[in-house]
Amino acid sequence: MRRIKALANCLGELNDIATGENLIADGPTLKSLTDRQASREKQLIRSARNAVAAFGETKRFWPKQT
């Protein structure tokens, strides 16, 4: 659960950034938001990649069906 929660949190925050950019009309407000979120977005993408890798290593709860 911890691993999937970490992934969901990263993806949720990335979605918030994308949605915020789409909701604000072009102009100085969008430029300011985009500049502030750029480094956070890169950090979240790295964290999401790590979370996906960790989730992929998670032991299966149920046996794999053949």
C-alpha positions as CSV (number, residue, x, y, z in Angstrom):
1,M,0.0,0.0,0.0
2,R,2.8,2.4,0.8
3,R,4.3,2.0,-2.6
4,I,1.1,2.6,-4.5
5,K,0.2,5.5,-2.3
6,A,3.6,7.1,-3.1
7,L,2.9,6.7,-6.8
8,A,-0.6,8.0,-6.5
9,N,0.6,11.1,-4.6
10,C,3.2,12.0,-7.3
11,L,0.7,11.5,-10.1
12,G,-1.9,13.5,-8.2
13,E,0.4,16.4,-7.7
14,L,1.5,16.3,-11.3
15,N,-2.1,16.4,-12.3
16,D,-2.7,19.4,-10.1
17,I,0.1,21.3,-11.8
18,A,-1.2,20.4,-15.3
19,T,-4.8,21.3,-14.4
20,G,-3.7,24.6,-12.8
21,E,-1.9,25.6,-16.0
22,N,-4.9,24.8,-18.1
23,L,-7.3,26.7,-15.9
24,I,-5.3,30.0,-15.9
25,A,-5.5,32.1,-19.0
26,D,-2.3,33.0,-20.8
27,G,-0.5,35.9,-19.3
28,P,1.7,36.9,-16.4
29,T,-0.1,34.6,-13.9
30,L,0.5,31.5,-16.1
31,K,4.1,32.5,-16.6
32,S,4.7,32.9,-12.9
33,L,2.9,29.5,-12.1
34,T,4.9,27.7,-14.8
35,D,8.2,29.1,-13.7
36,R,7.6,28.1,-10.0
37,Q,6.3,24.6,-10.9
38,A,9.0,23.7,-13.4
39,S,11.5,22.4,-10.8
40,R,8.8,20.8,-8.7
41,E,7.5,19.0,-11.8
42,K,10.9,17.5,-12.6
43,Q,11.3,16.4,-9.0
44,L,7.8,14.7,-9.1
45,I,8.6,12.9,-12.3
46,R,11.8,11.5,-10.8
47,S,9.8,10.5,-7.7
48,A,7.1,8.9,-9.9
49,R,9.7,6.9,-11.8
50,N,11.2,5.6,-8.6
51,A,7.7,4.8,-7.2
52,V,6.8,2.8,-10.4
53,A,10.1,0.9,-10.1
54,A,9.4,0.1,-6.4
55,F,5.9,-0.9,-7.1
56,G,7.1,-3.3,-9.8
57,E,9.3,-5.0,-7.2
58,T,6.4,-5.5,-4.8
59,K,5.6,-9.1,-4.0
60,R,2.2,-10.2,-5.4
61,F,-0.5,-10.7,-2.9
62,W,-2.3,-13.2,-5.1
63,P,-0.6,-15.9,-7.2
64,K,-0.1,-15.0,-10.9
65,Q,-2.8,-16.6,-13.0
66,T,-1.6,-18.7,-15.9
